[in-house]
């Protein structure tokens, strides 16, 4: 598949902070998103009479790779407007709560379904327990009769174009799925969250509440089974699920990245759940993560 990207500017600026022979370098990543196409026609993304489309994807990378997680916007969905969020009264579960679903039909090769699902549930509960907001996060029980994965179906990995929950943990897929997002993505993308939005009869994004943001239908989270997953060890499912669920709840990446010239590993300032690369186990919400969540949800469902 031909991969189409806009120019990406990656500036590495050396600065005078040395620890022994190791030099830390500030990695300044261009804030503009990557734009590209998905390898399917827009008509294939329609779900019966309802109309949805894939707007964006945001992924987290392994810290050892030296890569930074990025935001991708897909070309055929009108990219001038970069914000998107859930709309009170428009959520497809019929409530103003935020439903989530864990698809246990795509398990990790490394962990039992019991362990991975429990880790994802803990991550969702952590966001629900943030006291500044009341998004009323609740779980839709797993059913083998339900097939999930709008994006996975679109890319030929099975699934369904139908809505299941507001935030769908769609399971573990092979590395080749992540190569669809970025060159050699299978080697450094740990997880990715896709945003599916509502569209009108012409396939254009909609903004029913006129707040300047496209209306989110639901989000889907996928985990890269090319990595070795663990519960409480590197790579920790709960940590990555907490990060991706943050995207599912409309948070973006946070923090400045620093590259260790000696080891090639990334460090972040400040360290937070929503850092763009994995930096070890983080199962607690930091002050910066809390602030980002509260800015999105403190007035829900009145916003």
Secondary structure, 3 states (H helix, E strand, C coil): CCCCCCCCCEEEEEEEEEECCEEEEEEEECCCCEEECCCCCHHHHEECCEEEEEEEEEEEECHHHCCCCCEEEEHHHCCCCCCEECCCCCCCCCCCCEEEEECCCCCCCCCCHHHHHHHHHHHHHHHHCCCCCCCCEEEECCCCCCCCCHHHHHCCCCCCCCCCCCEEEEEEECHHHHHCCCCCHHHCEEEEEEEEEEECCCCCECCCCCCCCEEEEEEEEEEECCCCCECCCCCEHHHHHHHHHHHHCCCCCCCEEEEECCCCCEEEECCCCCCCECCCCCCCCCHHHHHHHHHHHCCCCCC
